[in-house]
Amino acid sequence: MFVIHLMGGLGNQMFQYAAGRALSVKRDIPFVVDFDDPYIYAKRSFGLDVFDLDYQTASFGQLLGAKPKRKVLRRLFKWTGNDPDKYLYREKMDFYYQPELFDCPNGSYVSGFWQSEKYFLDIADIIRRDFGFKNPQNALNKSHADAINNCNSISIHIRRGDYILVPNTNKIHGTCDLEYYQRAIEIISEKANDPVFFCFSDDMEWVKGNLKINHPVRYIDNNTANGYEDMRLMSYCKHHVIANSSFSWWGAWLNPNPDKIVIAPKKWLNNPAVVVKDLIPDSWIKL
């Protein structure tokens, strides 16, 4: 049995679940999940319940045995000569595929972001089935879905929100600039006939005032309270322009079409010293 540590927003939790699912399938060993988000400056909540998943939450007893100890318990374990991190299996480097994950000891508390499709590409059909949205769409989103299915639809995700408003998040991530989006629109318009752009954003007024699209465009701005609905609609689109966001990464990846065009930013983080090696699939265009 493994415990998979879930943290961060919905996109991050999806990567963590997918890596845990792949580990479970390859080793034929069950796993349980523990949602424990350490990021005080941008606290998130458990999000995977929007999918029709069959998972178990780690029990108190399972966590007592496996989870790394904190504060008083940590000092107590050290005082008694025990290792408080005995069962911790931690990701060694962000954005690098680490196949040694699949050799981690039984009983491990598996903690990391695991942001690469290489962990689960060989069970992609299972992951896409697991990430089937369980709630029916409302009438307006059904209307959007019909429009998406009846044209050469391009999803374009512009993430601002916390990337602008939360200082620590802004410092780490920053945002994709207008030059990236205008160049991406130009490139994908050359590759896709009669494109229709579907814009998704947490700052739609900024998008409408700044992003110039010389093609038919539809602004999806009705899912503020249920952001996962935007991800579902993105996944229905034929092609994609994504932000430096795991949310729109999954919106594009959930589209099973092998001929899809996906444009992703080369600059994923503000820190140029961080090499984002294995996050973007080889078939996607990095711009």
Residue frames as qw, qx, qy, qz and C-alpha x, y, z in Angstrom:
[[0.000, 0.888, 0.460, 0.000, 0.00, 0.00, 0.00],
 [0.396, 0.164, -0.002, 0.904, 1.16, 3.54, -0.81],
 [0.026, -0.812, -0.418, 0.407, -0.04, 6.90, 0.47],
 [0.421, 0.447, 0.309, 0.726, -0.12, 9.57, -2.24],
 [0.184, -0.527, -0.293, 0.776, 0.28, 13.12, -0.94],
 [0.243, 0.697, 0.504, 0.448, -2.08, 15.57, -2.68],
 [0.258, -0.625, -0.185, 0.714, -1.44, 19.31, -2.53],
 [0.087, -0.178, 0.367, 0.909, -1.87, 22.49, -4.54],
 [0.524, 0.300, 0.019, -0.797, -4.67, 23.30, -6.95],
 [0.877, 0.237, 0.275, -0.314, -6.73, 20.98, -9.11],
 [0.690, 0.628, -0.358, -0.036, -4.10, 20.59, -11.85],
 [0.032, 0.576, -0.765, 0.287, -1.41, 19.69, -9.33],
 [0.646, -0.137, 0.628, -0.412, -3.66, 17.18, -7.60],
 [0.876, 0.407, 0.016, -0.258, -4.38, 15.56, -10.96],
 [0.474, 0.627, -0.608, 0.113, -0.66, 15.06, -11.63],
 [0.226, -0.423, 0.779, -0.404, -0.18, 13.56, -8.18],
 [0.800, 0.086, 0.431, -0.409, -3.16, 11.23, -8.52],
 [0.802, 0.529, -0.209, -0.179, -2.08, 10.16, -12.03],
 [0.279, 0.582, -0.737, 0.202, 1.44, 9.30, -10.88],
 [0.439, -0.241, 0.735, -0.458, 0.01, 7.38, -7.92],
 [0.854, 0.276, 0.198, -0.395, -2.42, 5.53, -10.18],
 [0.667, 0.582, -0.463, -0.041, 0.42, 4.57, -12.53],
 [0.015, -0.486, 0.803, -0.344, 2.52, 3.37, -9.58],
 [0.655, -0.051, 0.573, -0.490, -0.40, 1.31, -8.32],
 [0.863, 0.411, -0.029, -0.293, -1.08, -0.26, -11.73],
 [0.510, 0.613, -0.599, 0.075, 2.58, -1.08, -12.43],
 [0.011, 0.368, -0.833, 0.414, 3.17, -2.59, -9.00],
 [0.588, -0.321, -0.669, -0.323, -0.33, -4.06, -8.58],
 [0.343, -0.251, -0.636, 0.643, -0.49, -2.49, -5.12],
 [0.089, -0.840, -0.506, -0.175, -3.38, -0.31, -3.85],
 [0.302, 0.154, -0.211, 0.917, -2.93, 3.32, -2.85],
 [0.179, -0.804, -0.540, 0.170, -4.74, 5.80, -0.63],
 [0.296, 0.613, 0.068, 0.729, -4.62, 9.60, -0.78],
 [0.411, -0.607, -0.397, 0.552, -3.84, 12.26, 1.80],
 [0.220, 0.784, 0.196, 0.547, -4.76, 15.85, 0.98],
 [0.534, -0.690, -0.164, 0.459, -2.52, 18.15, 3.00],
 [0.452, 0.753, 0.118, 0.464, -1.75, 21.46, 1.29],
 [0.608, -0.415, -0.219, 0.641, 1.24, 23.24, 2.87],
 [0.314, 0.305, 0.206, 0.875, 0.99, 26.44, 0.82],
 [0.129, -0.588, -0.546, 0.583, -0.29, 29.03, 3.27],
 [0.012, 0.399, -0.128, -0.908, -0.09, 31.94, 0.81],
 [0.494, 0.157, -0.448, -0.728, -2.46, 30.28, -1.69],
 [0.380, -0.053, 0.862, -0.333, -4.41, 27.71, 0.29],
 [0.487, 0.072, -0.606, -0.624, -6.37, 25.28, -1.88],
 [0.712, -0.110, 0.486, -0.494, -9.01, 22.67, -1.16],
 [0.448, -0.024, 0.878, 0.165, -9.42, 19.08, -2.26],
 [0.412, 0.451, -0.189, -0.769, -10.60, 19.12, -5.87],
 [0.094, 0.175, -0.917, -0.345, -10.63, 15.58, -7.22],
 [0.322, 0.326, 0.808, -0.370, -14.22, 14.97, -6.13],
 [0.479, 0.542, -0.073, -0.687, -15.35, 16.59, -9.41],
 [0.398, 0.356, -0.772, -0.345, -14.24, 13.38, -11.14],
 [0.912, -0.141, -0.069, -0.379, -15.83, 9.96, -11.06],
 [0.303, 0.523, -0.764, 0.225, -12.88, 8.40, -9.23],
 [0.889, -0.363, -0.257, -0.107, -12.76, 5.27, -7.13],
 [0.389, 0.476, -0.542, 0.573, -10.22, 6.17, -4.45],
 [0.661, -0.593, -0.442, 0.129, -9.80, 5.82, -0.71],
 [0.054, -0.860, 0.255, -0.439, -8.71, 8.52, 1.71],
 [0.486, 0.229, -0.726, 0.430, -5.92, 7.47, 4.05],
 [0.643, -0.645, -0.400, -0.102, -7.13, 6.51, 7.50],
 [0.330, -0.873, 0.290, -0.212, -5.73, 7.92, 10.73],
 [0.851, -0.349, 0.375, 0.120, -3.92, 4.65, 11.36],
 [0.795, 0.417, 0.200, 0.391, -2.35, 4.61, 7.88],
 [0.207, 0.874, -0.110, 0.426, -1.14, 8.18, 8.27],
 [0.593, -0.751, 0.275, -0.097, 0.16, 7.54, 11.77],
 [0.874, -0.173, 0.359, 0.279, 2.43, 4.86, 10.39],
 [0.694, 0.381, 0.334, 0.512, 3.47, 6.42, 7.08],
 [0.174, 0.928, 0.140, 0.298, 3.22, 10.21, 7.15],
 [0.495, 0.295, -0.350, 0.739, 6.36, 12.22, 7.95],
 [0.425, -0.667, -0.524, 0.317, 6.12, 13.58, 11.48],
 [0.159, 0.712, 0.053, 0.682, 5.95, 17.28, 12.37],
 [0.256, -0.725, 0.202, -0.607, 6.84, 19.52, 15.31],
 [0.572, -0.523, 0.508, -0.377, 6.42, 17.75, 18.65],
 [0.972, 0.050, 0.216, -0.080, 6.15, 14.25, 17.18],
 [0.683, 0.634, -0.268, 0.244, 9.24, 14.88, 15.06],
 [0.048, -0.698, 0.566, -0.435, 11.29, 15.83, 18.10],
 [0.782, -0.310, 0.425, -0.334, 9.91, 12.85, 20.00],
 [0.957, 0.288, 0.005, 0.022, 10.86, 10.42, 17.24],
 [0.486, 0.673, -0.418, 0.369, 14.38, 11.83, 17.04],
 [0.350, -0.629, 0.518, -0.462, 14.72, 11.72, 20.82],
 [0.865, -0.157, 0.420, -0.223, 13.80, 8.03, 20.83],
 [0.339, -0.397, 0.754, 0.399, 16.25, 7.27, 18.01],
 [0.553, 0.451, 0.696, 0.078, 13.59, 6.81, 15.30],
 [0.190, -0.021, 0.425, 0.884, 13.54, 8.44, 11.87],
 [0.348, 0.507, 0.438, -0.656, 10.48, 10.73, 11.49],
 [0.501, 0.572, -0.289, -0.582, 10.85, 10.50, 7.68],
 [0.463, -0.220, 0.854, 0.090, 11.29, 6.75, 7.53],
 [0.524, 0.411, 0.743, 0.063, 8.50, 6.17, 5.01],
 [0.262, 0.826, 0.031, -0.499, 8.82, 9.43, 3.06],
 [0.610, 0.156, 0.531, 0.567, 9.53, 9.07, -0.67],
 [0.093, 0.829, 0.128, -0.536, 9.98, 12.59, -2.00],
 [0.657, 0.705, 0.156, 0.215, 10.37, 13.87, -5.54],
 [0.678, -0.302, 0.065, 0.667, 14.00, 14.84, -6.05],
 [0.157, -0.231, 0.252, 0.926, 13.61, 17.53, -8.72],
 [0.465, 0.600, 0.381, -0.527, 10.56, 19.37, -10.08],
 [0.575, 0.694, -0.118, -0.417, 9.71, 18.92, -13.77],
 [0.190, 0.493, -0.833, -0.166, 12.10, 15.98, -14.26],
 [0.907, -0.053, -0.259, -0.327, 10.74, 12.50, -14.94],
 [0.164, -0.538, 0.780, -0.276, 12.12, 10.19, -12.26],
 [0.759, 0.026, -0.554, -0.341, 11.41, 6.55, -13.21],
 [0.299, 0.139, -0.831, 0.447, 12.85, 5.40, -9.90],
 [0.519, -0.170, 0.238, -0.803, 9.45, 6.36, -8.43],
 [0.857, 0.019, -0.308, -0.413, 8.24, 2.96, -9.60],
 [0.688, 0.105, -0.655, 0.295, 10.83, 1.25, -7.39],
 [0.224, -0.536, 0.387, -0.716, 9.91, 3.10, -4.18],
 [0.077, 0.049, -0.943, 0.319, 9.49, 0.86, -1.12],
 [0.400, -0.521, -0.696, -0.289, 6.08, -0.58, -0.25],
 [0.440, -0.676, -0.490, 0.330, 4.39, 1.51, 2.41],
 [0.369, 0.035, 0.028, 0.928, 5.93, 4.78, 1.17],
 [0.095, 0.830, 0.359, -0.416, 4.37, 8.18, 1.72],
 [0.545, 0.280, 0.427, 0.665, 4.83, 9.52, -1.82],
 [0.043, -0.870, -0.242, 0.428, 5.19, 13.32, -1.90],
 [0.322, -0.216, 0.430, 0.815, 5.91, 15.53, -4.90],
 [0.430, 0.523, 0.025, -0.735, 4.35, 17.16, -7.94],
 [0.539, 0.064, 0.809, 0.223, 5.28, 14.52, -10.58],
 [0.421, 0.724, 0.122, -0.532, 4.51, 16.91, -13.43],
 [0.118, 0.421, -0.735, -0.519, 5.18, 14.82, -16.51],
 [0.852, 0.157, -0.058, -0.495, 2.97, 12.62, -18.65],
 [0.464, 0.424, -0.777, 0.012, 5.86, 10.14, -18.78],
 [0.263, -0.187, 0.810, -0.489, 4.68, 8.72, -15.46],
 [0.544, 0.282, 0.668, -0.422, 1.30, 7.71, -16.86],
 [0.382, 0.460, -0.422, -0.681, 1.52, 7.86, -20.66],
 [0.229, 0.109, -0.938, -0.236, 1.34, 4.08, -21.02],
 [0.019, -0.456, -0.865, 0.209, -1.96, 4.06, -19.10],
 [0.070, 0.028, -0.096, -0.992, -3.31, 7.24, -20.73],
 [0.435, -0.324, -0.625, -0.561, -6.69, 5.64, -21.46],
 [0.509, -0.456, -0.677, 0.275, -7.09, 4.75, -17.78],
 [0.238, -0.277, -0.264, 0.893, -6.16, 8.26, -16.65],
 [0.209, -0.093, -0.310, -0.923, -8.53, 9.92, -19.10],
 [0.517, -0.410, -0.689, -0.300, -11.31, 7.58, -17.99],
 [0.452, -0.399, -0.578, 0.551, -10.54, 8.30, -14.32],
 [0.090, -0.302, -0.114, 0.942, -10.74, 12.02, -15.02],
 [0.107, -0.471, -0.680, -0.552, -14.24, 11.83, -16.42],
 [0.176, -0.172, 0.282, -0.927, -16.34, 14.62, -14.90],
 [0.031, -0.259, -0.952, 0.162, -19.18, 13.16, -12.87],
 [0.211, 0.565, 0.475, -0.641, -21.69, 16.01, -12.77],
 [0.453, 0.604, 0.568, 0.329, -23.86, 16.82, -15.81],
 [0.243, 0.056, 0.107, 0.963, -23.32, 20.16, -17.52],
 [0.219, 0.595, 0.456, -0.624, -25.83, 22.96, -17.09],
 [0.572, 0.702, 0.423, -0.004, -27.70, 24.33, -20.10],
 [0.166, 0.945, -0.213, -0.182, -25.25, 27.15, -20.83],
 [0.312, -0.564, 0.729, 0.229, -22.20, 24.88, -20.73],
 [0.649, 0.269, 0.705, 0.096, -24.01, 22.38, -22.96],
 [0.448, 0.875, 0.156, -0.095, -24.51, 25.24, -25.40],
 [0.066, -0.829, 0.518, 0.202, -20.79, 26.04, -25.25],
 [0.547, -0.220, 0.794, 0.150, -19.96, 22.35, -25.75],
 [0.652, 0.566, 0.505, 0.006, -22.22, 22.14, -28.81],
 [0.293, 0.939, -0.132, -0.121, -20.52, 25.19, -30.31],
 [0.295, -0.659, 0.671, 0.167, -17.08, 23.72, -29.58],
 [0.624, 0.020, 0.774, 0.104, -17.98, 20.40, -31.22],
 [0.574, 0.674, 0.465, 0.015, -19.41, 22.04, -34.34],
 [0.320, 0.931, -0.170, 0.031, -16.39, 24.10, -35.42],
 [0.753, 0.277, -0.347, 0.485, -12.60, 24.01, -35.59],
 [0.463, -0.867, -0.087, -0.166, -12.40, 25.09, -31.97],
 [0.542, 0.359, -0.445, 0.616, -9.24, 26.44, -30.31],
 [0.558, -0.770, -0.290, 0.109, -9.14, 26.80, -26.55],
 [0.397, 0.520, -0.275, 0.704, -6.99, 29.64, -25.27],
 [0.620, -0.651, -0.403, 0.170, -6.38, 29.93, -21.53],
 [0.219, 0.631, -0.222, 0.711, -5.23, 33.22, -20.03],
 [0.651, -0.538, -0.481, 0.237, -4.44, 32.83, -16.35],
 [0.101, 0.626, -0.220, 0.741, -4.05, 35.96, -14.27],
 [0.727, -0.582, -0.282, -0.231, -5.96, 35.91, -10.93],
 [0.752, -0.629, 0.088, 0.177, -3.60, 34.61, -8.24],
 [0.759, 0.177, 0.135, 0.612, -0.66, 34.87, -10.67],
 [0.171, 0.649, 0.061, 0.739, -1.17, 38.63, -10.47],
 [0.442, -0.741, -0.065, -0.501, -2.75, 39.22, -7.06],
 [0.855, -0.511, 0.024, 0.086, -0.80, 36.87, -4.73],
 [0.033, 0.898, -0.432, -0.079, 2.75, 38.25, -4.34],
 [0.494, -0.414, 0.757, 0.106, 4.51, 34.90, -3.74],
 [0.722, 0.378, 0.578, 0.048, 2.65, 33.25, -6.60],
 [0.426, 0.903, -0.009, -0.052, 3.45, 36.17, -8.90],
 [0.182, -0.789, 0.574, 0.122, 7.12, 35.98, -7.92],
 [0.575, -0.174, 0.790, 0.120, 7.31, 32.26, -8.73],
 [0.574, 0.429, 0.684, 0.138, 5.07, 31.97, -11.78],
 [0.039, 0.359, -0.262, -0.895, 4.49, 35.34, -13.39],
 [0.654, 0.515, 0.427, -0.354, 2.14, 35.37, -16.38],
 [0.568, 0.252, 0.558, 0.549, 2.41, 34.69, -20.09],
 [0.005, -0.477, 0.019, 0.879, 2.73, 38.04, -21.86],
 [0.591, 0.622, 0.199, -0.473, 0.63, 39.34, -24.74],
 [0.266, 0.624, -0.633, -0.373, 3.42, 38.64, -27.21],
 [0.203, -0.117, 0.972, -0.014, 3.21, 34.94, -26.40],
 [0.478, 0.449, 0.675, -0.338, -0.55, 34.84, -26.95],
 [0.469, 0.731, -0.079, -0.489, -0.50, 36.93, -30.14],
 [0.152, 0.515, -0.793, -0.288, 2.26, 34.77, -31.62],
 [0.300, 0.049, 0.943, -0.136, 0.45, 31.58, -30.58],
 [0.532, 0.588, 0.411, -0.450, -2.78, 32.82, -32.22],
 [0.367, 0.707, -0.405, -0.449, -0.83, 33.60, -35.39],
 [0.000, -0.355, 0.923, 0.145, 0.84, 30.18, -35.53],
 [0.348, 0.211, 0.889, -0.212, -2.25, 28.13, -34.76],
 [0.508, 0.646, 0.198, -0.534, -4.32, 30.17, -37.23],
 [0.309, 0.600, -0.615, -0.408, -1.84, 29.18, -39.95],
 [0.002, 0.183, -0.983, -0.013, -2.15, 25.49, -39.05],
 [0.219, 0.390, 0.848, -0.284, -5.91, 25.22, -38.41],
 [0.006, -0.316, -0.561, -0.765, -8.49, 26.06, -41.06],
 [0.374, -0.574, -0.340, -0.644, -11.35, 28.40, -40.11],
 [0.384, -0.102, -0.732, 0.553, -10.42, 28.54, -36.42],
 [0.404, -0.734, -0.229, -0.495, -12.89, 29.65, -33.78],
 [0.314, 0.275, -0.638, 0.647, -11.28, 30.71, -30.49],
 [0.623, -0.647, -0.395, -0.194, -12.84, 29.94, -27.12],
 [0.189, 0.558, -0.455, 0.667, -11.28, 32.10, -24.41],
 [0.729, -0.532, -0.426, 0.056, -11.04, 30.89, -20.81],
 [0.328, 0.411, -0.359, 0.771, -9.73, 33.19, -18.10],
 [0.401, -0.592, -0.585, 0.383, -10.09, 34.34, -14.51],
 [0.100, -0.581, -0.059, 0.805, -9.81, 37.93, -15.77],
 [0.483, 0.497, 0.651, 0.309, -12.03, 38.08, -18.83],
 [0.124, 0.965, 0.163, -0.166, -12.35, 41.86, -18.87],
 [0.285, -0.696, 0.484, 0.448, -8.58, 42.12, -19.28],
 [0.507, 0.072, 0.768, 0.383, -8.71, 39.56, -22.09],
 [0.361, 0.760, 0.534, 0.088, -11.45, 41.41, -23.94],
 [0.005, 0.980, -0.007, -0.200, -9.57, 44.68, -23.63],
 [0.241, -0.749, 0.542, 0.295, -6.10, 43.45, -24.56],
 [0.495, -0.104, 0.814, 0.285, -6.06, 40.26, -26.61],
 [0.463, 0.515, -0.214, -0.688, -6.64, 40.83, -30.32],
 [0.476, 0.052, 0.868, 0.132, -8.09, 37.87, -32.23],
 [0.347, 0.380, -0.317, -0.797, -8.97, 38.39, -35.89],
 [0.304, -0.084, -0.908, -0.274, -11.17, 35.32, -36.00],
 [0.623, -0.520, -0.324, -0.486, -14.51, 34.37, -34.50],
 [0.234, 0.219, -0.732, 0.601, -14.17, 34.29, -30.72],
 [0.627, -0.570, -0.403, -0.347, -16.36, 33.21, -27.83],
 [0.027, 0.480, -0.590, 0.649, -15.62, 34.26, -24.24],
 [0.671, -0.354, -0.649, -0.056, -16.47, 31.61, -21.63],
 [0.069, 0.381, -0.428, 0.817, -17.07, 33.57, -18.43],
 [0.670, -0.407, -0.148, -0.603, -19.85, 31.74, -16.62],
 [0.877, -0.155, -0.447, 0.083, -17.88, 29.21, -14.57],
 [0.029, 0.686, -0.440, 0.579, -16.33, 31.38, -11.88],
 [0.657, -0.439, 0.406, -0.460, -17.81, 29.22, -9.08],
 [0.918, -0.015, 0.397, -0.011, -17.04, 25.91, -10.81],
 [0.073, 0.761, -0.513, -0.391, -13.70, 26.31, -12.54],
 [0.459, -0.134, 0.860, 0.177, -13.46, 22.64, -13.42],
 [0.602, 0.622, 0.474, -0.164, -16.23, 23.23, -15.96],
 [0.271, 0.861, -0.315, -0.293, -13.75, 25.35, -17.93],
 [0.247, -0.447, 0.840, 0.184, -11.32, 22.43, -17.95],
 [0.587, 0.293, 0.752, -0.066, -14.07, 20.14, -19.26],
 [0.510, 0.815, 0.173, -0.215, -14.91, 22.58, -22.07],
 [0.020, 0.775, -0.566, -0.282, -11.23, 23.06, -22.93],
 [0.435, -0.210, 0.867, 0.121, -10.84, 19.30, -23.31],
 [0.621, 0.538, 0.557, -0.121, -13.60, 19.28, -25.94],
 [0.278, 0.856, -0.194, -0.391, -11.75, 21.75, -28.17],
 [0.901, 0.418, -0.035, 0.113, -9.85, 20.52, -31.24],
 [0.627, 0.361, -0.248, 0.644, -6.64, 22.47, -30.51],
 [0.540, -0.773, -0.279, 0.184, -5.19, 24.46, -27.62],
 [0.315, 0.608, -0.302, 0.663, -3.13, 27.44, -26.53],
 [0.684, -0.554, -0.447, 0.159, -2.28, 26.98, -22.86],
 [0.164, -0.909, 0.236, -0.303, -0.96, 29.23, -20.10],
 [0.338, 0.390, -0.761, 0.393, 1.91, 28.42, -17.74],
 [0.583, -0.244, 0.380, -0.676, -0.66, 26.57, -15.66],
 [0.102, -0.063, 0.993, -0.005, -1.21, 22.91, -14.83],
 [0.483, 0.436, 0.529, -0.544, -4.95, 23.65, -15.12],
 [0.606, 0.638, -0.135, -0.456, -4.80, 24.39, -18.84],
 [0.052, 0.430, -0.887, -0.158, -2.12, 21.70, -19.32],
 [0.310, 0.142, 0.920, -0.192, -4.77, 19.19, -18.28],
 [0.531, 0.588, 0.244, -0.559, -7.43, 20.90, -20.37],
 [0.450, 0.619, -0.519, -0.381, -5.27, 20.18, -23.41],
 [0.007, -0.317, 0.948, -0.003, -4.02, 16.75, -22.34],
 [0.497, 0.201, 0.737, -0.410, -7.51, 15.38, -21.68],
 [0.650, 0.573, -0.138, -0.480, -8.27, 15.88, -25.38],
 [0.787, -0.169, 0.580, 0.124, -7.49, 12.38, -26.72],
 [0.698, 0.712, 0.056, -0.047, -7.06, 13.45, -30.37],
 [0.774, -0.247, 0.242, 0.532, -3.51, 12.44, -31.43],
 [0.465, 0.456, 0.319, 0.688, -3.55, 15.12, -34.17],
 [0.197, -0.938, -0.276, 0.080, -4.33, 18.04, -31.87],
 [0.437, 0.532, -0.175, 0.704, -2.14, 21.13, -32.00],
 [0.543, -0.777, -0.267, 0.173, -1.08, 22.39, -28.58],
 [0.378, 0.631, -0.216, 0.642, 1.01, 25.52, -28.05],
 [0.681, -0.648, -0.271, 0.207, 2.65, 25.91, -24.64],
 [0.017, 0.962, -0.235, 0.136, 4.97, 28.58, -23.20],
 [0.709, 0.302, -0.477, 0.423, 8.69, 27.86, -22.97],
 [0.051, 0.346, -0.498, 0.794, 8.85, 30.16, -19.96],
 [0.558, -0.455, -0.678, -0.145, 6.91, 28.29, -17.29],
 [0.554, -0.689, -0.313, 0.347, 8.38, 30.01, -14.23],
 [0.059, 0.993, -0.094, 0.052, 10.01, 33.36, -13.54],
 [0.514, -0.669, 0.504, 0.183, 13.24, 31.77, -12.28],
 [0.654, 0.607, -0.396, -0.216, 15.42, 30.99, -15.34],
 [0.045, -0.500, 0.852, -0.149, 17.54, 28.64, -13.22],
 [0.645, 0.067, 0.682, -0.338, 14.64, 26.16, -12.98],
 [0.160, 0.231, -0.777, -0.562, 14.75, 23.83, -15.97],
 [0.726, 0.179, 0.358, -0.560, 11.26, 22.69, -16.95],
 [0.066, -0.377, 0.852, 0.358, 12.46, 19.53, -18.66],
 [0.020, -0.112, -0.974, -0.196, 9.70, 16.91, -18.85],
 [0.300, 0.406, 0.528, -0.683, 6.48, 18.85, -18.33],
 [0.526, 0.547, -0.109, -0.643, 5.63, 19.69, -21.94],
 [0.846, 0.156, 0.507, 0.050, 4.96, 16.62, -24.15],
 [0.421, -0.249, 0.541, 0.684, 7.26, 16.27, -27.15],
 [0.273, 0.486, 0.703, 0.441, 4.40, 16.67, -29.63],
 [0.045, -0.913, -0.356, 0.194, 3.40, 20.10, -28.28],
 [0.462, 0.631, 0.022, 0.623, 4.82, 23.33, -29.69],
 [0.507, -0.610, -0.270, 0.546, 6.89, 25.31, -27.20],
 [0.298, 0.756, 0.223, 0.539, 6.83, 29.02, -27.85]]
